[in-house]
Each structure stands twice: as structure tokens, then as C-alpha cells.
């Protein structure tokens, strides 16, 4: 079917263009939404008569949309959902869900303005295109998380890991902490060795001093013993002389 576009349609054309589309697409979407007219001769004349007014109205709407676009561009919208340990959602996040989150922020849009190719079924941050006007399209981020805490982690560039991966990381962190606690720096180890060597030297000096004192005592005892022997010999000699006399 040939139609006249009354506004810009992505991947089709701009205001006033005559394009060929499938009958179902025209009947079920474009014509009911008043985004196009059948390209009959009567409608062609009608459009040309109203072109100036339509272009003026389109410009006004585009101007208002650009103001909304400044408020929306790059914004994060947090959607809290339940999910399994593998990060799979119990359900999904649709274009309507994202549109509701945007509307809750104070920006009026329709579900059809959220361009989501397929529902979101996992946790994470996803870029979503929003057509605030057929000629003004912005990108927002849908932050899907199980809690506000997880959403904050994702917003800072972090990621939420599946439960089994998180357990592995926790175990590795504990092992690293234990290894660090039992590790001595090279400087500490050298200091400990120096202290050990000093203690050994002091012990050896004490042993040598003790051996010296023992030697002196032994020498003294030998000297005393010698003197006692000399005295005994002198006494014996004196007794012998007395007897002879």
C-alpha cells in the first residue's frame, strides 16, 4: 500500500513522503495512529493544502521534545526485579515498564516511544532508545537489579556475579588474605636472621668466658696442690734429720 507520511517514521521516511508499506503495517499501526494517509489523489491534494500547517505543528512539537530530550539523555532508570542466582529475571522488563519509570520521573511519554527490540530478561544495565519525537531520539539506561544496593554497584561500573562465581571469588580472596597474613617482608626476615645471629654470638661468648674461668680455677687448684706437696716433702725431710741425730 502507498501512503503519505504525516511525520517522520524511522526507516521509512519523513513528513510528506510517499512510501510503500505492507498492508497490515498500514492498517494496524500507521493509519490508526494518524501517522499517515492513503496515497490517493484526494489525500495528496489535501496534504498539499495542509502541508504548511502540518510542518509548523511538527516544528513546535520537535522544539518541546528537544527540551525533554535534554532531561532524558543518558539518564539511569532503576527497575527492581526478582531474579535467580544465575541473574535470570523471574519474568521480564518490557517497553511499558521502562516507559512507566520515565513517566514517574516527570517526563510524559507513551509506551510506543520506547524502542526496545525485545524484553529484557537478565540483570544488568541496558541502553534503551526513546523517541521523544519522531525526529528527536535519545538513549537512556535501564538499570535492572534485585536491590537498590546492587543497582548502585552497577551504576558505578561494577557487575553482579552469579552465585557460584561469587563464591569462588570469595574463597580466592580469603586464601589471598591468609597468605598475606603469613608472609614476612624480606626486610623483616633479614632483621630476624640478624637477631638470631647476634643471640648465637652472645651465647658463644658466654661459653668461652665460662671456659676461661674454669681454666683459671683449675690452674689455681694445681698450684695449691703443688704447694701442699712441697710442704709435705719439707716436713718429711726434717723428721728424717731428727731421727739421724
C-alpha positions as CSV (number, residue, x, y, z in Angstrom):
1,X,0.0,0.0,0.0
2,X,1.2,3.5,-0.8
3,X,0.9,6.1,2.0
4,X,1.7,9.7,2.7
5,X,3.7,10.1,5.9
6,X,2.4,12.8,8.3
7,X,5.5,12.6,10.4
8,X,9.0,11.1,10.3
9,X,8.9,7.3,10.7
10,X,12.2,5.7,11.4
11,X,13.5,3.6,8.5
12,X,10.6,4.7,6.3
13,X,10.9,8.4,5.6
14,X,10.0,12.0,6.6
15,X,6.9,14.2,6.7
16,X,5.2,14.4,3.3
17,X,7.0,11.5,1.7
18,X,5.0,8.8,-0.2
19,X,6.2,5.3,0.6
20,X,5.1,1.8,0.0
21,X,4.5,-0.4,3.1
22,X,2.8,-3.7,3.8
23,X,-1.0,-3.6,4.1
24,X,-1.0,-4.9,7.7
25,X,1.5,-2.4,8.9
26,X,-0.5,0.5,7.4
27,X,-3.9,-0.7,8.6
28,X,-2.9,-1.8,12.0
29,X,-0.5,0.9,13.0
30,X,0.2,3.9,10.7
31,X,-3.4,4.7,9.7
32,X,-5.0,4.2,13.1
33,X,-2.2,6.3,14.8
34,X,-2.7,9.1,12.2
35,X,0.9,8.9,11.2
36,X,-0.1,8.5,7.5
37,X,-2.8,8.8,4.9
38,X,-3.6,6.6,2.0
39,X,-1.8,8.0,-1.0
40,X,-5.0,8.6,-3.0
41,X,-5.3,11.6,-5.3
42,X,-7.7,13.3,-3.0
43,X,-5.4,12.8,0.0
44,X,-2.5,14.1,-2.0
45,X,-4.3,17.3,-2.7
46,X,-5.4,17.5,1.0
47,X,-1.9,17.1,2.2
48,X,-0.5,19.8,-0.1
49,X,-3.2,22.2,1.2
50,X,-2.3,21.4,4.8
51,X,1.4,21.0,4.4
52,X,2.4,24.4,5.8
53,X,0.2,23.9,9.0
54,X,1.5,20.4,9.5
55,X,5.1,21.5,9.2
56,X,4.6,24.3,11.7
57,X,2.9,21.9,14.1
58,X,5.7,19.4,13.7
59,X,8.3,22.1,14.4
60,X,6.6,23.1,17.6
61,X,6.4,19.6,18.8
62,X,10.0,19.0,18.0
63,X,11.0,22.0,20.0
64,X,9.2,20.8,23.0
65,X,10.7,17.3,22.6
66,X,14.2,18.7,22.4
67,X,13.6,20.2,25.9
68,X,12.5,16.8,27.2
69,X,15.5,15.2,25.4
70,X,17.9,17.3,27.4
71,X,16.4,16.0,30.7
72,X,16.4,12.4,29.5
73,X,19.6,11.9,27.6
74,X,21.9,9.5,29.4
75,X,19.6,9.2,32.5
76,X,19.5,6.0,34.5
77,X,16.2,4.4,35.5
78,X,16.3,1.8,38.2
79,X,13.9,-1.1,38.0
80,X,14.0,-3.6,40.9
81,X,13.1,-7.1,39.9
82,X,13.4,-10.6,41.4
83,X,16.0,-12.8,39.8
84,X,17.6,-16.2,40.3
85,X,21.2,-16.9,41.3
86,X,22.1,-17.1,37.6
87,X,20.9,-13.5,37.2
88,X,17.9,-14.5,35.1
89,X,14.7,-12.5,35.9
90,X,11.6,-14.1,37.1
91,X,9.7,-12.6,34.2
92,X,11.0,-9.7,32.0
93,X,11.2,-6.0,31.7
94,X,9.1,-4.6,28.8
95,X,9.0,-1.3,27.0
96,X,5.9,-0.4,29.1
97,X,7.9,-0.9,32.3
98,X,10.6,1.4,31.1
99,X,8.0,4.0,29.9
100,X,6.4,3.9,33.4
101,X,9.7,4.5,35.0
102,X,10.3,7.5,32.7
103,X,6.8,8.9,33.3
104,X,7.4,8.5,37.1
105,X,10.4,10.9,36.7
106,X,8.1,13.6,35.4
107,X,8.5,13.2,31.6
108,X,5.4,12.4,29.7
109,X,5.8,9.8,27.0
110,X,3.9,6.8,25.6
111,X,4.9,3.2,25.6
112,X,5.2,3.3,21.8
113,X,8.0,5.9,22.2
114,X,10.3,3.4,23.9
115,X,12.2,1.5,21.3
116,X,13.0,-1.9,22.8
117,X,13.8,-4.7,20.3
118,X,13.0,-7.4,22.8
119,X,12.1,-7.7,26.5
120,X,15.0,-7.7,29.0
121,X,15.3,-11.0,30.9
122,X,18.5,-10.6,32.9
123,X,20.0,-8.3,35.5
124,X,22.3,-5.5,34.3
125,X,22.4,-2.1,32.6
126,X,20.9,-1.8,29.1
127,X,20.8,1.1,26.7
128,X,17.3,1.9,25.5
129,X,16.3,4.3,22.8
130,X,13.4,6.7,23.4
131,X,11.7,8.7,20.6
132,X,10.5,11.7,22.5
133,X,9.7,13.0,18.9
134,X,9.9,11.3,15.6
135,X,12.9,13.5,14.8
136,X,14.4,13.5,18.4
137,X,15.7,10.2,19.7
138,X,17.6,9.9,22.9
139,X,19.3,7.0,24.8
140,X,18.6,6.2,28.4
141,X,19.8,3.4,30.6
142,X,17.6,0.8,32.2
143,X,19.4,-0.4,35.4
144,X,17.8,-3.8,36.3
145,X,18.7,-5.0,39.7
146,X,17.4,-7.0,42.7
147,X,18.0,-4.2,45.2
148,X,19.0,-0.6,45.4
149,X,22.4,-1.7,46.6
150,X,23.0,-3.8,43.6
151,X,21.7,-1.0,41.3
152,X,24.3,1.4,42.9
153,X,27.1,-1.1,42.2
154,X,26.1,-1.5,38.6
155,X,25.7,2.3,38.2
156,X,29.3,2.7,39.3
157,X,30.5,0.3,36.6
158,X,30.5,-2.8,38.8
159,X,28.8,-6.0,37.9
160,X,26.7,-8.6,39.8
161,X,28.1,-12.1,39.5
162,X,26.2,-15.4,39.5
163,X,26.2,-17.0,43.0
164,X,28.7,-19.8,42.1
165,X,31.2,-17.3,40.6
166,X,30.9,-15.0,43.6
167,X,31.6,-17.9,46.0
168,X,34.8,-18.7,44.0
169,X,36.0,-15.1,44.2
170,X,35.2,-15.0,48.0
171,X,37.3,-18.2,48.5
172,X,40.2,-16.8,46.5
173,X,40.0,-13.5,48.5
174,X,40.1,-15.4,51.8
175,X,43.1,-17.5,50.6
176,X,45.0,-14.4,49.5
177,X,44.3,-12.7,52.8
178,X,45.6,-15.8,54.7
179,X,48.7,-15.9,52.6
180,X,49.3,-12.2,53.1
181,X,48.9,-12.6,56.9
182,X,51.6,-15.3,57.0
183,X,54.0,-13.5,54.7
184,X,57.0,-11.7,56.1
185,X,58.7,-9.0,54.1
186,X,62.4,-9.5,53.1
187,X,63.4,-6.7,55.5
188,X,61.6,-8.4,58.4
189,X,63.1,-11.7,57.6
190,X,66.7,-10.3,57.4
191,X,66.2,-8.5,60.7
192,X,65.0,-11.7,62.3
193,X,68.1,-13.5,60.9
194,X,70.4,-10.8,62.3
195,X,68.8,-11.0,65.7
196,X,69.3,-14.8,65.7
197,X,73.0,-14.5,64.7
198,X,73.5,-11.9,67.5
199,X,72.0,-14.2,70.0
200,X,74.2,-17.1,68.9
201,X,77.3,-14.9,69.2
202,X,76.4,-13.8,72.7
203,X,75.9,-17.4,73.7
204,X,79.3,-18.4,72.3
205,X,81.0,-15.5,74.2
206,X,79.4,-16.6,77.4
207,X,80.6,-20.2,76.9
208,X,84.1,-19.0,76.2
209,X,84.1,-16.8,79.3
210,X,82.9,-19.7,81.4
211,X,85.6,-22.0,80.0
212,X,88.2,-19.3,80.8
213,X,87.1,-19.1,84.4
214,X,87.1,-22.9,84.7
215,X,90.7,-22.9,83.4
216,X,91.8,-20.3,85.9
217,X,90.2,-22.3,88.8
218,X,91.8,-25.4,87.6
219,X,95.2,-23.7,87.4
220,X,94.8,-22.4,91.0
221,X,93.9,-25.8,92.3
222,X,97.0,-27.2,90.6
223,X,99.2,-24.5,92.2
224,X,97.7,-25.2,95.6
225,X,98.2,-28.8,95.2
226,X,101.9,-28.3,94.3
227,X,102.5,-26.1,97.3
228,X,100.9,-28.7,99.6
229,X,103.2,-31.4,98.2
230,X,106.3,-29.2,98.7
231,X,105.2,-28.6,102.3
232,X,104.8,-32.3,102.9
233,X,108.3,-33.1,101.4
234,X,109.9,-30.5,103.7
235,X,108.2,-31.9,106.8
236,X,109.4,-35.4,105.9
237,X,113.0,-34.3,105.4
238,X,113.0,-32.5,108.8
239,X,111.8,-35.6,110.5
240,X,114.5,-37.7,108.9
241,X,117.3,-35.3,110.1
242,X,115.9,-35.5,113.7
243,X,116.0,-39.3,113.6
244,X,119.5,-39.4,112.4
245,X,120.6,-37.1,115.2
